[in-house]
Amino acid sequence: MKYAPISVRGLLSGLESLLYVEESVSHPGILNRIDPLIRNISLVSIIFASLFTHSFIALSLMLLLLAALVVISGIAIRSYVLKTSVIPLFSLVIAIPIPFITPGVPLWSASIGPLLLAVSYEGMLRVAEFVMRVWLCVGVAVLITMVGGINGLLSFLGAIRLPGFFTQTLALTYRYVFLSINESMRMLLAREARTFRKRNRLSLEDLRGLSGVIAALLVRIHERSDRVYLAMRARGFSIASTARPYRWRPTPSDISFLALLSSFLLIILSMQV
């Protein structure tokens, strides 16, 4: 795309593509062949390792390790970066004051009347480490869902004995996100068809009209959720009936992957520079 989405429906379409995580499941890579339990535990260990290190070099190596895992998983780098970059960019905005309030070696300073602004090297390093740590956590979470899909994630949560209520709520929430987006796009399309005007740019009027669409959408979602729940109950739905037993059958390749990744993380954690 040469420019940003130019309509509300374009924004919703972009949001739908960012949230969809099933495209890589049909094109399995090396990481997809690892036992889901071992694979997800290994990936989650990267998150815990990033939380216990304050080394810029160690966090950089973890990001490189994560990038390597993305490549061997057969996931498109561009799609992966788009899905993982929103929250780290938001964290960067949050961390803007840190370089100004952290004491240390000044990199830049300016005087605005009686006020002195100074950016320290230590503050910039803290911002970089914070953003990298956030990106690692988000990147691992996205990689888990992109490799195994939402069903693989739910199977993993069931394997670690997470309550069925939580897993079913997560599954229904994920499904209803796309249903809500599609319903809102239909409402916007119907609204545009009644205005007899073709808009080429996203305007303030479009954003004002979006509030009415959101209000009507919430009412529709509430009514539909009641109908769907009653239909599920009429067909014998219960949390216990949806539980799927998980059989753990590790292979030598699974154990090798776990040992190799654990060794990498131990070496990286030892680099406290």
C-alpha positions in Angstrom: 0.0 0.0 0.0 1.3 3.5 -0.9 -0.8 5.2 1.8 -2.8 4.5 4.8 -6.4 3.2 4.7 -8.7 5.9 3.3 -12.0 4.7 4.8 -13.4 3.3 8.0 -14.0 0.0 6.2 -10.4 0.0 5.2 -9.3 0.4 8.8 -11.5 -2.5 9.8 -10.2 -4.6 7.0 -6.7 -3.9 8.1 -7.5 -4.7 11.7 -9.0 -8.0 10.5 -5.9 -9.0 8.6 -3.7 -8.2 11.7 -5.9 -10.3 14.0 -6.1 -13.3 11.6 -3.5 -15.9 12.7 -4.4 -19.0 10.7 -2.6 -18.3 7.4 0.7 -19.9 8.4 -0.9 -23.1 9.8 -1.6 -24.3 6.3 2.1 -23.8 5.3 4.0 -25.7 8.1 7.7 -25.0 8.7 10.2 -26.7 10.9 8.8 -25.2 14.1 5.4 -26.6 13.2 6.7 -30.2 13.5 7.7 -29.8 17.1 5.3 -31.2 19.7 2.9 -28.3 20.6 3.5 -28.6 24.4 7.3 -28.5 24.1 7.2 -25.8 21.4 5.0 -23.5 23.4 6.9 -24.0 26.7 10.1 -23.3 24.9 8.8 -20.1 23.3 7.3 -18.9 26.6 10.7 -19.5 28.2 12.0 -16.7 25.9 9.5 -14.3 27.6 10.7 -15.2 31.1 14.3 -15.0 30.0 13.7 -11.4 28.7 12.2 -10.4 32.0 15.3 -11.5 34.0 17.9 -9.7 32.0 18.8 -6.1 31.8 21.5 -6.4 29.1 21.0 -4.7 25.8 23.2 -7.3 24.1 21.2 -10.2 25.6 17.9 -8.7 24.5 19.3 -8.1 21.0 20.4 -11.7 20.7 16.9 -12.9 21.9 15.3 -10.8 19.2 17.7 -12.4 16.6 16.7 -15.8 18.0 13.1 -15.0 17.7 13.6 -13.8 14.1 15.3 -17.1 13.3 12.4 -19.0 14.8 10.0 -17.0 12.6 12.0 -17.8 9.5 12.1 -21.6 10.1 8.4 -21.5 10.8 7.7 -20.4 7.2 6.0 -17.2 8.3 6.2 -14.1 6.1 8.5 -11.6 7.8 6.4 -8.6 6.7 3.1 -10.0 8.0 4.8 -10.9 11.3 6.3 -7.5 11.8 3.0 -5.8 11.1 1.2 -8.0 13.6 3.9 -7.3 16.3 4.9 -3.7 15.9 1.8 -1.8 17.1 2.2 -2.5 20.9 6.0 -1.9 20.9 5.4 1.5 19.1 2.8 2.4 21.8 5.3 1.4 24.5 7.9 3.7 22.9 5.5 6.6 23.2 4.9 5.7 26.8 8.7 5.7 27.5 9.4 9.1 25.9 9.9 10.8 29.4 12.5 8.3 30.6 15.6 9.8 28.9 14.8 13.2 30.4 14.4 12.0 34.0 17.2 9.4 34.1 20.5 10.8 35.4 23.7 9.9 33.5 25.9 11.0 30.7 24.1 13.7 28.7 23.8 13.1 25.0 21.7 16.2 24.2 20.6 19.3 26.2 18.7 22.4 25.5 17.6 25.4 27.6 14.1 26.7 27.4 14.1 29.8 29.6 14.7 28.5 33.2 14.0 24.9 32.1 16.9 22.7 31.2 16.1 19.6 29.1 18.8 16.9 28.9 18.7 13.4 27.4 21.0 10.9 29.1 22.7 7.9 27.6 21.5 5.7 30.4 17.9 6.9 29.8 18.1 6.1 26.1 19.4 2.6 26.9 16.6 2.0 29.3 14.0 3.0 26.7 15.7 0.7 24.1 15.7 -2.2 26.6 12.0 -1.6 27.6 10.8 -1.5 24.0 12.9 -4.6 23.1 11.5 -6.5 26.1 7.9 -5.6 25.1 8.6 -6.6 21.5 9.9 -10.0 22.6 6.8 -10.7 24.7 4.4 -9.6 22.0 6.5 -11.4 19.3 6.5 -14.7 21.2 2.7 -14.5 21.8 2.0 -13.8 18.1 4.4 -16.6 17.0 2.6 -19.1 19.2 -0.7 -18.3 17.7 0.6 -18.0 14.1 2.4 -21.4 14.3 -0.3 -23.5 16.0 -3.4 -21.4 15.2 -6.0 -20.5 17.8 -6.9 -24.2 18.1 -3.3 -25.1 18.9 -3.2 -22.4 21.5 -6.4 -23.7 23.1 -5.0 -27.2 23.1 -1.9 -26.0 24.8 -3.9 -24.1 27.5 -5.9 -27.3 28.1 -2.7 -29.4 28.3 -1.4 -27.2 31.2 -4.7 -27.7 33.0 -6.0 -24.1 32.6 -9.7 -23.9 33.6 -12.1 -24.8 30.8 -14.1 -21.6 31.4 -11.1 -19.5 30.5 -10.2 -21.4 27.4 -13.8 -21.4 26.1 -14.1 -17.6 26.8 -10.9 -17.1 24.9 -12.2 -19.2 21.9 -15.5 -17.5 21.8 -13.9 -14.0 22.1 -11.6 -14.7 19.2 -14.4 -16.0 17.0 -16.7 -13.1 17.8 -14.0 -10.5 17.0 -14.2 -11.4 13.3 -18.0 -11.7 13.4 -18.2 -8.2 14.9 -15.8 -6.8 12.3 -17.7 -8.3 9.4 -21.0 -7.1 10.9 -19.7 -3.6 11.2 -18.3 -3.6 7.7 -21.8 -4.7 6.4 -23.4 -1.8 8.4 -20.9 0.7 7.0 -21.5 -0.6 3.5 -25.2 -0.2 3.9 -24.7 3.3 5.2 -22.5 4.3 2.3 -25.1 2.8 -0.2 -27.8 5.1 1.3 -25.7 8.3 1.1 -25.0 8.0 -2.7 -21.6 9.5 -2.2 -18.2 8.0 -2.8 -15.5 9.2 -0.4 -11.9 8.9 -1.3 -10.5 10.1 2.0 -11.2 9.4 5.6 -12.9 12.5 7.0 -14.0 13.7 10.4 -17.6 13.2 9.4 -16.9 9.5 8.8 -15.5 9.2 12.3 -18.5 11.0 13.8 -20.8 8.6 12.0 -18.8 5.7 13.3 -20.1 6.3 16.9 -23.7 5.4 15.7 -22.4 2.3 14.0 -20.6 1.2 17.2 -23.7 1.7 19.3 -25.9 -0.3 16.9 -23.2 -2.9 16.7 -23.1 -3.4 20.5 -26.9 -3.9 20.5 -26.7 -6.5 17.7 -23.8 -8.3 19.4 -25.6 -8.6 22.7 -28.8 -9.9 21.0 -26.8 -12.4 18.9 -24.8 -13.6 21.8 -28.0 -14.5 23.7 -29.4 -16.3 20.6 -26.1 -18.2 20.1 -25.9 -19.2 23.7 -29.4 -20.5 23.9 -28.8 -22.5 20.7 -25.7 -24.0 22.1 -27.4 -24.9 25.3 -30.3 -26.5 23.4 -27.7 -28.7 21.6 -26.2 -29.9 24.9 -23.2 -27.5 25.2 -21.2 -27.5 28.4 -17.7 -26.6 29.4 -16.9 -30.3 30.2 -18.2 -31.5 26.8 -15.7 -29.3 25.0 -12.6 -30.5 26.9 -10.1 -32.2 24.6 -7.6 -34.5 26.3 -4.0 -33.9 25.3 -1.6 -36.8 24.7 2.1 -35.8 25.1 4.3 -38.0 22.8 7.7 -36.3 22.6 10.1 -37.4 19.9 13.9 -37.1 19.8 13.6 -34.1 17.7 11.4 -32.4 20.3 13.8 -33.1 23.1 16.7 -31.8 20.9 14.8 -28.6 20.1 14.1 -28.0 23.8 17.7 -28.7 24.8 19.1 -26.5 22.0 16.8 -23.5 22.7 17.5 -23.8 26.5 21.3 -23.8 25.8 21.0 -20.7 23.6 19.0 -18.9 26.3 21.5 -19.8 29.1 24.3 -18.6 27.0 22.5 -15.3 26.2 21.5 -14.8 29.9 25.2 -15.1 30.8 26.0 -12.0 28.7 25.1 -9.4 31.4 26.8 -6.5 29.5 
